[in-house]
Amino acid sequence: MTDNKIPEFEPNLACISRIIKSAIPDNIQVTKDARLAFARAAGIFIFYLTHCSNDFSKENKRQTIYAIDVINALKELEFDELVGPVEEFLEVFKRETESKKNSKEKKDNVDMEEENEIHEINKVNEDVMEYDDDDVGIVDDDIN
């Protein structure tokens, strides 16, 4: 037996079917065997790309694979036509992530301001309550 055996991994068939469906015209049919072959090929491609990306991260004395490693692996494996779409996807992803982060920070700031206002209102109410209690004028001597 060899240690270089490709692991038994295939992406979810539902995901594969959606990808296939989006890539071909509606009048084209795909057999179950073909979908299974696509799934197996996708799993092998992911394994192969990951292995090559890992080599790039090791060359840079890192234990973490970064997007640049994946892009370099695509170039190394001569999938240059995929580099542009991957880079474009990463740019959109970064913009969306920044937008969400900025939106969350703004929401957090608004929430903090509202919390501070509520705290101030509660403090004023406590001060008013203390004033009212002192203003009643009941003295222990009057009770007896």
N, C-alpha and C positions, 0 to 999 in steps of 0.2 A: 504494500500500500504506500501511496505517496502523500506527503504532507502538503503538497500544493493543490490539493483538491479544492474546487470552488465550493463554498458553503451552499447549502440548500436554502436559498432565499429568493423569493419573488415578491414584488410589491403586490398589494391587494388587487384582485381581479377587477373589482368595481372601479378602482382608480385607473387601471390600465384600459378598461372599456371606455371610460369617459375620455381619456386622452385619444384613443383610436377614433372614437366617434367625432371628436372635434377636428381631427386631421384629415378625414376623408369625406367625400360627398355622401349625402343621405341615401342615395340609391345603391351604395356598395354594402354588401354583407360581409361579415367576418365570422368565420367558424370558431367554435370553442377551441379547437386545436391551435388555430392561429393566435387567439387571445392568450392561450397558455404559452405559446412560443414567444410572443411579445413580452409576456411577464418574465419568462426565464431570461430572455435577452436583456431586458431592463435590469434585472437583478445582477447579471454578469457585468453589465456596463457599469453599474453603481459600484460593484466590488472592484473592478479594474480601475475606475477613476479614483476611488478612495485610496487604493494601494499606491497609485502614482502620486496623488496629492500628499499622502503621508511621506513619501520619499522627499518631496520638496520641503515639507516642514522639518524633516530630520536634517536635510542639508543646511537649513537655517538654525539648527540646534534648538528646535522647539518641539514640544510634545502636543501642541495644539495645531489642528489644520485650520487655516484661515481661507477666506474666499479667494485671495490671491493665489494660494496653493492650488485650488481647484482650477482656476483660470490657467495657471501655468501648466497644469496637468493636461487640460484640454488641448493646449498648444502642443505639448510634448507628444500627445497621442494623435496629433494631426486632425483634431476636431475644431479647426480654426473657425468654421462657420457657426459654431456654438458660442464662441467667445463673446461676440457682440450682443446677442440676446441675453446672455448671462450677466454681462456687465450692465446692460440696460435695466434688467430686473433688479440687480443690486442697488442701482441708483434710485429707482422708484421705491424700493423697500426702505432705503435709508431716509428718503424724504418723508415717507409715510410715518416711519418710526419717530423722526424728529417732530413731525406735526403732532402726533399723538402725545409725545413727551411734553411739548410746549402747551398743548391743550390741557393735559393733566396738571401741569405746573400752574397754569392760570386758574383752573378749577380749585386746586389746593389753596392758592392764594385767596380766592374768593371765599372758600369755606373757612379759612383761617380768619379773614376779616369778619365774616358773619359770626364766628365763634367769639371773637373779641368783642363785637358789639353786644352779643347776648350776655357775655360776662360782665360788661360795663352796665348793662341794664339791670342785671341781677344785683350787682353791687349797689347801684342807686336804690333799688327796691329794698335791699337789706338796710341801707342807711335810713330810708324813710320809715321802715318798720321799727327800727331802734328809736327813732325820734318820736314816733307815735306812742310807744310804750312808756317813754320817759315823760311825755306830755300829759298822760292820764292824771297824774298828780295824786295817786293813792299812796298814802303813807301808812305804815304798819300801825301807828298810834291811832289813826282814825278807825281802824277795824275794831279795836277793843273798846 
